[in-house]
Amino acid sequence: MTPVLIGLAGFAVDASYWYQQEESVQSAADAGAIAAALAYTKYNPASSSASAFTPIAQNFAVMAANKATNNQFSLTTSSVTVTPTAITVNGTASTKWTASVQIPRASFFTAATGPGMFGIAPGNQGATGSADVIPGAAPQGCVFVNGSIVVSGGGKIDGTNCPVTANGTAAHGTSVPGTNGCSMSVSGSGEIIGTQVGAAGPCVSAPPYSGYIGTNQSATPAGSTSTVTLNSVSPDPMAGFNTNNIAPWNPGWTVPTAPTESGAALTPNLGYNKWNQPGVGDCLVAGAYNAACELYPNYLTGMTNIGVNSLLLNEGTTSGTTFITGGFSGQSNSTTVMNGDNYYINGGMNYASDTSLTIGSSTQTTPMTMVVNGGTYLTNGNATMYPGTYYFSGAQSGSSYTGWGLSTNISSTISLKGSTYYVNGGIGITNGSPQVSLNSGLYELSDYAGNSNSACGIYYCGSTGAFYAGQGTYVFGNTPPTDGSAPAPATYYFDGGLTISGGASSVVFNPGIYYIRNGNLTIGSGPTVTGTGVTFVLEGSGPTGAAFIINGGATISLSAPTTNCVKPIGTGSNVYPVSQYQTASPYDGTNGQGICGIVIYQEANNTAADTVNEGASGTFNGGIYAAGAPLTLSGAGSMTISSTNVPGLEVGSINDSGSGKVSVSETVTSSSGNGSSSANSTIVLVN
């Protein structure tokens, strides 16, 4: 009798555990079904049937199922399946999406064998959830917050034509602090308004006369929350758009070692120069500023303290290699031209050319290659670098770069004509007010550690990072063609951050993709920043990842690409990731293309805080995805966002104070076909 009682007790323990597991598995199945239906509604192109879209819907379902269960079961596509079924709703063809979740059934006592024991073989347990696409309801959320929304001091969150949702709950530690698990709160005349307002928690906090949360402020007394849907976890509309969908930064690059010098080193005064000023014995001696110096160098032990009227290296040649050891420094009163195919300069380059400095030529059949170790500092007139491959390395202390790789105080124009630029130590435009253009190409810039000298020498104090835009105007990339052809590929890596100082008057970002890590995208107080067809990718993980910081007085207007871009989700040949991007040479993530519909992408596990400060104004035509990041607005900072087929704003949380305002609208395009997507559809869980 005793073994039987023990067996029954063991069965009761296991059965109780199975029941608890079943609740979690059912939650996973329900979330998976909703996510699959939502993905199909929003992202399915007209050409795809429900069955063709199923693999993508399954990825969304897996993401949502894991999120609903806090990744308790580590579900994969082998344990979560989705099935579409054609249905008719109110006489209109639609689609039911069913998600099935299977997990191994745990057996503690029931698997035991012996007298009175059950000896139940291991198996699976599962659950099924179904969601219908119902035509005729409002579009899904364009403001999607994975945590809480807190608005105070006259701030406002406005979903102008779409829902606002917050998934913050006490169970996940993401509800509003100091409340009983509320997902949203307002005070001091704060407002949260949308066509629908949904909260995962049991409450939202809007005390009488403190502000408003709901769908129609004019129709409901202040403080009422009667139009808010509570206890409703909204599926992430971008669940498939996560850190695995965007190529990580180029895993690394190094400045190549210059070829080994051979033969006897030669100095300029041994017959390898000529000049047109009679009586001048050496055109490279400082003070001979009347000389027009032409050199045909090969191996030079140094070109320092140059003082000439004009300097021409390798006149008339477009081939050959020039080695300069010991540095290249001095001044030309008028022009400096560096012809030839290859330059290797050790000891840095510190040169002033009052009229112009030209490196390479637009007519060269072989593009220029230039390697400069020890930093490059250019001053005075104009500077032009024709297409080629450039390697600039700043001064080093151990493994850190303590000087800029390339810096200038040129006051006229600086033109980098494209191709490839590798800069260890970053680019610093720290003085002067030049017109700077960085034509489309591949740019990999690693950071400069900063100058500890309180005087900061030729550098502005605090000017550090991979790119520092001081005074002047800046244009990144080529102007888009007007004939509808694809823009030139443009990829920019800023390893150490991209800083646009308050001294910059205007900055233009042309089509391309701009990666930032180990630093922030920082826009100072004052400049006007515009961009068309651009995506900024903010990399990193945790609170130290890359973030965007927009300071007071800055005016921002950025548009995401809509053509010649990679799709974040969906179907077709250019959905990312695909091998054509992952194996591109040089490896640049997306072949120089941005992400369709996305203007800022901050990796989901990157929780670095994003900030819009004191009077900054940002207009974004494209979605901002920062699913794990807190967003803070203060001091009348504003963001106006419009998006197409993606949420306008997805962030980890929002804290809006001091009259900060976020206004978001979303356009959802319609398509035809079996179970087509529609701007007027909603998802209903049916079992």
C-alpha positions in Angstrom: 0.0 0.0 0.0 2.8 2.4 0.9 4.4 2.4 -2.6 1.0 3.1 -4.1 0.5 6.1 -1.9 4.0 7.3 -2.7 3.3 6.9 -6.4 0.0 8.9 -6.1 1.8 11.7 -4.2 4.5 11.8 -6.8 1.9 11.9 -9.6 0.1 14.8 -7.8 3.4 16.8 -7.6 4.2 16.3 -11.3 0.6 17.0 -12.4 0.6 20.3 -10.5 3.9 21.3 -12.1 2.5 20.3 -15.6 -0.5 22.5 -14.9 1.7 25.5 -14.0 3.8 24.9 -17.1 0.6 24.7 -19.2 -0.3 28.3 -18.3 3.1 29.5 -19.4 3.0 27.5 -22.6 -0.5 28.8 -23.4 0.7 32.4 -22.9 3.5 31.6 -25.4 1.1 30.2 -27.9 -1.3 33.2 -27.6 1.5 35.7 -28.0 2.9 33.8 -31.0 -0.5 33.8 -32.7 -1.0 37.5 -32.2 2.5 38.3 -33.4 2.1 36.2 -36.5 -1.2 37.8 -37.4 0.1 41.3 -36.7 3.2 40.7 -38.8 1.1 39.5 -41.7 -1.2 42.4 -41.4 1.6 45.1 -41.4 4.4 43.7 -43.4 3.2 41.3 -46.0 3.7 42.6 -49.5 0.9 42.2 -52.0 2.7 39.4 -53.9 2.9 37.0 -51.1 0.2 34.6 -50.0 -0.3 33.7 -46.3 1.6 30.4 -46.9 4.5 32.1 -48.5 4.7 34.5 -45.6 4.6 31.8 -43.0 8.4 31.5 -42.4 8.6 35.2 -41.5 5.4 35.0 -39.4 7.0 32.1 -37.5 10.1 34.2 -36.7 7.8 36.9 -35.2 5.9 34.2 -33.3 9.1 32.8 -31.8 10.2 36.2 -30.6 6.9 37.0 -29.1 6.5 33.6 -27.4 9.9 33.9 -25.7 9.1 37.5 -24.7 5.8 36.4 -23.2 7.5 33.7 -21.1 10.6 35.7 -20.2 12.6 33.2 -22.3 11.7 30.5 -19.9 11.8 27.8 -22.5 14.3 29.2 -25.0 11.8 28.5 -27.8 13.0 28.1 -31.4 11.4 27.6 -34.8 11.5 23.8 -34.1 9.2 24.3 -31.0 6.9 27.0 -32.3 5.0 26.4 -35.5 2.4 28.7 -37.2 -0.3 27.9 -39.6 -2.5 30.3 -41.6 -6.1 29.4 -42.4 -8.4 31.3 -44.8 -11.6 32.6 -43.0 -14.4 35.0 -43.8 -15.2 37.8 -41.3 -18.4 39.8 -41.9 -18.3 38.7 -45.6 -14.7 39.7 -46.1 -11.9 37.3 -46.8 -9.3 37.2 -44.0 -6.9 34.9 -42.3 -6.6 33.0 -39.0 -3.2 32.4 -37.6 -2.6 29.5 -35.3 0.5 29.1 -33.2 1.4 25.8 -31.6 4.1 25.5 -28.9 5.7 22.3 -27.8 8.1 21.8 -24.9 9.6 18.7 -23.3 7.3 17.5 -20.4 9.3 17.4 -17.2 8.9 14.3 -15.1 10.2 14.2 -11.5 8.4 11.3 -9.9 6.1 9.8 -12.6 9.1 8.6 -14.6 10.2 6.4 -11.8 9.5 2.7 -12.1 8.9 0.1 -9.4 6.1 -1.0 -7.2 3.3 1.6 -7.1 5.2 3.8 -9.6 3.7 5.0 -12.9 6.8 4.8 -15.1 5.4 7.3 -17.5 7.8 7.8 -20.5 9.1 11.3 -21.2 7.0 13.2 -23.7 5.9 16.7 -24.7 3.3 19.1 -23.6 1.9 21.9 -25.7 -0.7 24.5 -26.3 -2.3 26.2 -29.3 -3.4 29.8 -29.7 -5.3 31.4 -32.6 -5.7 35.0 -33.7 -8.0 36.4 -36.4 -7.3 39.3 -38.6 -10.4 41.4 -38.3 -11.0 44.1 -41.0 -12.4 47.4 -40.0 -10.5 48.4 -36.8 -7.8 51.0 -36.2 -4.1 50.5 -37.1 -1.7 49.1 -34.6 0.5 51.2 -32.3 2.8 53.8 -33.7 4.2 54.6 -30.2 5.3 51.3 -28.7 7.0 51.4 -25.3 8.3 48.2 -23.8 8.3 49.8 -20.3 6.6 52.8 -18.8 5.6 56.3 -20.0 5.9 59.2 -17.5 4.8 62.7 -18.6 5.0 65.8 -16.5 5.3 69.6 -16.6 3.2 70.1 -19.7 4.8 67.4 -21.8 2.8 65.5 -24.4 2.9 62.1 -26.1 0.5 62.3 -29.1 -0.3 59.4 -31.4 -2.0 61.6 -33.9 -3.6 58.9 -36.0 -2.6 55.7 -34.2 -2.4 53.9 -30.8 0.0 54.5 -27.9 0.9 51.4 -25.9 3.1 50.8 -22.9 4.0 47.2 -21.7 5.5 48.2 -18.4 4.4 45.9 -15.5 5.4 45.5 -11.9 6.3 41.8 -12.5 9.0 42.8 -14.9 10.1 45.8 -12.9 9.2 48.2 -15.7 6.1 49.9 -14.3 6.0 53.6 -13.2 7.9 53.9 -9.9 5.7 54.7 -6.9 2.5 53.3 -8.4 0.8 50.0 -8.0 2.1 48.6 -11.2 0.8 51.4 -13.5 2.2 51.5 -17.0 1.7 55.2 -17.5 1.4 58.3 -15.4 0.9 62.0 -16.0 1.2 65.1 -13.7 1.5 68.8 -14.1 -0.8 69.0 -17.2 1.0 66.1 -18.9 -0.9 64.3 -21.7 -0.8 60.9 -23.4 -3.2 60.7 -26.3 -3.8 58.2 -29.1 -6.5 56.7 -31.2 -6.2 53.8 -28.8 -4.3 53.7 -25.5 -3.2 50.4 -24.1 -1.4 49.5 -20.9 -0.1 46.1 -19.8 -0.5 47.0 -16.2 -3.7 47.1 -14.1 -3.7 50.9 -14.0 -2.6 54.2 -15.4 -2.1 57.2 -13.1 -3.9 60.5 -14.0 -5.2 62.2 -10.8 -7.9 64.8 -11.4 -6.7 68.0 -13.0 -3.1 66.5 -13.2 -3.3 65.8 -16.9 -4.9 63.3 -19.3 -4.5 59.8 -20.6 -6.9 58.5 -23.2 -8.3 58.7 -26.7 -10.1 62.0 -26.7 -9.3 64.7 -24.2 -12.2 67.0 -25.2 -14.8 64.3 -24.6 -13.6 63.1 -21.2 -13.1 65.0 -18.0 -9.5 65.7 -17.0 -8.1 62.8 -14.9 -10.4 60.2 -16.3 -8.9 57.1 -17.9 -12.1 55.4 -19.1 -10.8 55.1 -22.6 -7.6 53.2 -21.7 -7.4 49.5 -22.2 -5.8 47.9 -19.1 -4.2 44.5 -18.4 -3.4 44.2 -22.1 0.1 43.2 -23.2 0.6 44.4 -26.8 2.7 42.2 -29.0 5.9 43.9 -30.2 5.2 45.0 -33.8 8.9 44.8 -34.5 9.6 41.5 -32.8 11.5 40.2 -35.8 13.7 43.3 -36.0 16.4 42.7 -33.4 20.1 42.7 -33.0 20.5 39.6 -35.2 18.9 41.3 -38.2 21.5 44.0 -38.7 25.1 43.2 -39.6 27.4 44.0 -36.8 30.2 46.4 -37.3 33.1 45.4 -39.5 35.0 43.1 -37.1 38.2 45.0 -37.4 40.8 46.6 -39.7 44.4 47.5 -39.4 46.6 50.0 -41.2 48.8 48.0 -43.5 52.5 48.0 -43.0 54.4 50.0 -45.6 56.6 48.1 -47.9 60.2 47.6 -46.7 62.5 50.4 -48.0 65.3 49.3 -50.2 68.3 51.1 -51.7 70.1 54.2 -50.4 68.1 56.9 -48.8 68.2 60.1 -50.8 67.8 63.7 -49.6 66.2 66.5 -51.8 69.4 68.4 -52.3 71.2 65.6 -54.1 69.8 66.4 -57.6 66.2 65.4 -57.1 64.8 68.9 -57.1 64.6 71.9 -59.4 63.3 75.4 -59.0 62.8 78.5 -61.0 64.4 81.1 -58.8 68.0 81.8 -59.7 70.4 81.8 -56.9 68.4 79.7 -54.6 70.5 76.7 -53.5 67.8 74.5 -52.0 64.1 75.0 -52.5 63.3 73.1 -49.3 65.1 75.5 -47.0 62.7 77.6 -44.9 62.5 81.2 -46.1 62.9 80.6 -49.8 59.3 81.4 -50.4 59.9 82.6 -54.0 60.9 79.1 -55.2 58.7 76.9 -57.3 60.0 73.5 -56.1 59.4 70.3 -58.2 60.6 67.0 -56.8 60.9 63.5 -58.2 61.5 61.7 -54.9 61.8 58.1 -54.2 63.3 57.5 -50.8 63.6 60.6 -48.6 65.0 60.8 -45.1 62.7 63.7 -44.3 61.0 66.8 -45.7 60.8 69.1 -42.8 60.9 72.9 -42.4 59.9 73.4 -46.0 59.4 77.0 -47.1 58.5 77.5 -50.8 56.1 79.4 -53.0 54.8 76.1 -54.5 55.6 72.5 -54.2 55.0 69.7 -56.8 55.9 66.1 -56.0 56.3 63.7 -58.9 55.4 66.2 -61.6 53.7 64.7 -64.6 53.7 61.2 -63.1 50.9 59.0 -62.0 52.9 56.0 -61.0 55.7 55.2 -58.6 56.1 55.0 -54.8 57.4 57.7 -52.5 58.8 57.0 -49.1 59.3 59.8 -46.6 60.7 59.0 -43.3 61.1 61.6 -40.5 57.9 63.5 -41.4 56.7 66.0 -43.9 56.2 69.6 -42.7 56.4 73.2 -43.8 54.5 75.7 -45.9 53.8 76.7 -49.5 52.8 80.2 -50.1 50.5 79.1 -52.9 50.0 75.5 -54.0 51.1 72.0 -53.2 50.4 69.0 -55.5 51.3 65.4 -54.6 51.2 63.2 -57.8 52.0 59.5 -58.0 50.3 56.3 -57.0 51.7 55.6 -53.5 53.0 57.6 -50.6 54.3 56.2 -47.3 55.0 58.9 -44.8 56.4 58.1 -41.3 56.7 60.8 -38.8 53.4 62.6 -39.6 52.4 65.3 -42.0 52.0 68.9 -40.8 51.7 71.2 -43.7 50.3 74.6 -44.6 49.4 75.4 -48.2 48.0 79.0 -48.5 46.1 78.4 -51.7 45.5 74.7 -52.1 46.8 71.2 -51.3 45.9 68.5 -53.9 46.6 64.8 -53.4 46.1 62.6 -56.4 44.4 63.4 -59.6 41.0 62.9 -61.2 42.7 61.6 -64.3 44.8 58.8 -62.6 44.1 55.4 -64.0 45.4 53.9 -60.7 43.8 55.4 -57.6 46.1 56.9 -55.0 47.2 55.0 -52.0 48.6 57.1 -49.1 49.8 55.9 -45.7 50.6 58.5 -43.0 51.8 57.4 -39.6 52.1 60.0 -36.8 49.1 62.2 -37.6 48.1 64.5 -40.5 47.5 68.2 -39.8 46.5 70.5 -42.6 46.2 74.3 -42.4 45.3 77.4 -44.4 43.8 77.1 -48.0 41.8 74.4 -49.7 42.5 70.6 -49.5 41.4 68.0 -52.0 42.0 64.3 -51.8 41.1 62.5 -55.0 39.6 58.9 -55.0 42.0 56.4 -53.6 42.7 54.4 -50.4 44.0 56.5 -47.5 45.4 55.3 -44.2 45.9 58.0 -41.5 47.1 57.1 -38.1 47.5 59.6 -35.3 50.2 59.7 -32.5 50.0 56.7 -30.2 50.6 56.1 -26.5 50.4 52.4 -26.0 47.2 51.1 -27.7 45.5 54.5 -27.5 45.6 57.2 -30.1 46.5 60.5 -28.4 46.4 62.6 -31.6 44.0 62.9 -34.5 44.6 60.8 -37.5 43.5 63.7 -39.7 42.8 67.2 -38.4 42.6 70.6 -40.0 42.0 74.3 -39.3 41.5 75.0 -43.0 39.1 77.9 -43.4 38.1 77.3 -47.0 37.1 73.9 -48.5 38.1 70.3 -47.5 37.0 67.7 -50.1 37.4 64.0 -49.7 36.4 62.6 -53.1 35.3 59.2 -52.0 36.7 55.7 -52.2 38.2 54.4 -48.9 39.4 56.2 -45.9 40.8 54.4 -42.8 41.6 56.8 -39.9 43.1 55.6 -36.6 42.6 58.5 -34.3 39.6 60.0 -36.0 39.0 63.1 -38.0 38.8 66.4 -36.2 37.7 69.7 -37.9 38.6 71.7 -34.9 39.3 75.3 -36.1 38.4 77.5 -39.0 35.0 77.5 -40.7 35.5 75.3 -43.7 33.1 73.7 -46.2 33.7 70.0 -45.7 32.6 67.3 -48.1 33.1 63.5 -47.6 31.9 62.0 -50.8 30.3 58.5 -50.9 32.6 55.7 -50.1 33.8 53.5 -47.2 35.0 55.4 -44.1 36.3 53.6 -41.0 37.2 56.0 -38.3 38.4 55.0 -34.8 38.5 57.4 -32.0 41.0 59.9 -30.6 41.4 59.7 -26.9 41.5 63.4 -26.3 44.1 66.0 -25.2 44.8 66.2 -21.5 46.5 69.6 -21.8 44.3 72.3 -20.3 45.3 74.7 -23.1 44.4 72.0 -25.7 46.9 73.4 -28.2 45.4 73.5 -31.7 42.4 71.4 -30.5 39.3 72.6 -28.9 39.1 71.2 -25.4 36.7 68.3 -25.2 36.8 67.6 -29.0 37.3 63.9 -29.1 35.9 60.8 -30.8 35.9 59.3 -34.3 34.7 62.4 -36.0 34.4 65.9 -34.5 32.6 68.6 -36.6 33.6 72.0 -35.3 32.8 75.2 -37.1 31.8 75.1 -40.7 29.4 73.3 -43.0 29.5 69.5 -43.7 28.2 67.2 -46.4 28.4 63.4 -46.0 27.9 61.4 -49.2 27.0 62.3 -52.7 23.8 64.3 -53.6 21.2 61.8 -54.7 20.7 61.6 -58.5 17.6 63.2 -59.9 17.0 60.6 -62.7 15.8 57.9 -60.3 19.0 55.9 -60.4 20.5 54.4 -57.3 22.7 56.7 -55.1 26.3 55.9 -54.7 26.9 53.4 -51.9 28.0 55.1 -48.7 29.1 53.5 -45.4 30.5 55.4 -42.5 31.9 53.8 -39.4 32.4 56.0 -36.3 34.2 54.0 -33.7 34.2 56.5 -30.8 31.2 58.5 -31.7 30.1 61.3 -34.1 30.0 64.7 -32.6 28.5 67.7 -34.4 29.4 70.7 -32.3 27.4 73.8 -31.7 29.8 75.7 -33.9 28.8 73.8 -37.0 26.3 75.8 -39.0 24.8 73.0 -41.1 25.4 69.3 -41.7 23.9 67.3 -44.6 23.8 63.5 -44.6 23.2 62.0 -48.0 21.9 58.4 -48.7 23.9 55.8 -46.8 24.3 53.9 -43.6 26.1 55.4 -40.6 27.4 53.1 -37.9 28.3 54.4 -34.5 29.8 52.6 -31.5 31.9 53.3 -28.4 30.5 56.8 -28.4 27.3 58.6 -29.2 25.6 60.5 -32.0 25.8 63.9 -30.4 24.4 67.0 -31.9 25.3 70.2 -30.2 23.3 73.4 -29.6 22.7 75.4 -32.7 23.4 73.5 -35.9 20.9 72.6 -38.6 21.2 68.9 -39.5 19.4 67.4 -42.5 19.5 64.0 -44.2 17.7 62.0 -46.9 17.8 58.3 -47.4 19.9 57.7 -44.2 20.0 55.2 -41.4 22.0 55.6 -38.2 22.9 52.3 -36.5 23.7 52.7 -32.8 25.6 49.7 -31.7 26.7 48.2 -28.3 25.0 46.5 -25.4 23.9 47.6 -22.0 24.0 51.2 -20.7 27.3 51.9 -22.3 26.2 51.4 -25.9 25.8 54.2 -28.5 22.9 56.6 -28.0 21.6 59.7 -29.7 21.8 63.1 -27.8 20.2 66.2 -29.3 20.9 69.4 -27.5 19.0 72.6 -27.2 18.8 74.8 -30.2 19.6 72.1 -32.7 17.2 71.6 -35.6 17.1 68.1 -37.1 15.3 66.8 -40.2 16.1 63.3 -41.2 14.4 60.9 -43.7 14.8 57.1 -43.9 15.4 55.5 -47.2 12.4 54.1 -49.1 14.2 52.7 -52.2 17.6 51.2 -52.7 17.6 49.9 -49.1 17.5 46.7 -47.2 14.2 45.6 -45.6 14.1 45.1 -41.9 11.4 42.5 -42.2 9.2 41.1 -45.0 10.0 39.0 -48.0 12.0 39.4 -51.2 15.5 39.3 -52.4 16.8 42.3 -50.3 15.5 41.3 -46.9 18.3 41.5 -44.4 20.2 39.4 -43.6 21.2 37.8 -46.8 24.5 36.6 -48.1 24.9 39.4 -50.6 25.4 41.8 -47.7 27.2 39.5 -45.3 29.9 38.5 -47.8 30.3 41.9 -49.5 33.8 43.1 -50.0 34.7 45.4 -48.4 32.4 44.1 -45.7 30.2 47.0 -44.8 27.0 45.5 -43.5 24.5 46.5 -46.2 26.6 47.4 -49.3 26.3 51.1 -48.4 22.5 51.0 -48.3 20.3 52.1 -45.4 17.4 50.2 -43.8 14.0 50.8 -45.4 11.8 53.0 -43.3 14.2 53.2 -40.4 16.0 56.4 -39.6 17.6 55.4 -36.3 18.3 51.8 -35.3 19.5 51.1 -31.8 20.1 47.5 -31.0 17.5 45.9 -28.8 20.0 45.0 -26.1 21.5 48.5 -26.2 20.0 50.3 -23.1 22.0 53.5 -23.4 19.8 56.5 -22.7 18.6 58.7 -25.6 18.1 62.4 -24.9 16.4 65.4 -26.5 17.2 68.5 -24.5 15.9 72.1 -24.0 14.5 73.4 -27.2 15.9 70.9 -29.6 13.6 70.2 -32.5 13.7 66.9 -34.4 11.6 66.0 -37.5 12.0 62.3 -38.5 10.4 60.8 -41.6 11.0 57.2 -40.7 10.9 55.0 -37.7 13.1 55.2 -34.6 13.8 51.8 -33.1 15.4 51.7 -29.7 13.5 48.9 -28.1 15.6 48.7 -24.9 16.6 52.4 -24.5 15.0 55.0 -22.2 14.1 58.2 -24.0 14.2 61.5 -22.1 12.7 64.8 -23.3 13.0 68.0 -21.4 12.8 71.8 -21.7 10.5 72.0 -24.7 12.5 69.5 -26.7 10.3 68.1 -29.5 10.2 65.1 -31.8 7.8 64.9 -34.8 7.8 61.5 -36.4 6.0 60.1 -39.4 6.5 56.5 -40.6 5.3 54.0 -43.1 4.6 50.4 -42.3 6.7 50.5 -39.1 6.0 52.1 -35.7 7.2 55.6 -35.6 8.7 55.2 -32.2 9.7 52.1 -30.3 11.7 52.6 -27.1 12.3 51.0 -23.7 10.6 53.8 -21.8 9.7 57.5 -22.1 10.2 60.3 -19.5 8.8 63.5 -20.9 9.0 66.7 -18.8 9.2 70.5 -19.2 6.9 70.8 -22.1 8.7 68.2 -24.2 6.5 66.9 -27.0 6.5 63.7 -29.1 4.0 63.6 -32.0 3.8 60.4 -34.1 1.8 59.4 -37.1 1.9 56.2 -39.1 0.9 55.3 -42.6 0.1 51.7 -43.2 -0.1 50.8 -46.9 -2.7 48.4 -48.1 -2.2 45.4 -50.3 -4.5 42.9 -52.0 -4.6 39.1 -52.1 -5.3 36.3 -49.7 -5.3 37.7 -46.2 -4.0 41.0 -47.4 -2.6 43.7 -45.1 -4.7 46.7 -44.4 -4.6 50.0 -42.7 -7.9 49.1 -41.1 -7.3 45.8 -39.5 -6.9 44.6 -36.0 -5.9 41.3 -34.4 -8.2 39.4 -32.1 -7.2 36.4 -30.0 -9.9 33.8 -30.4 -8.7 30.9 -28.2 
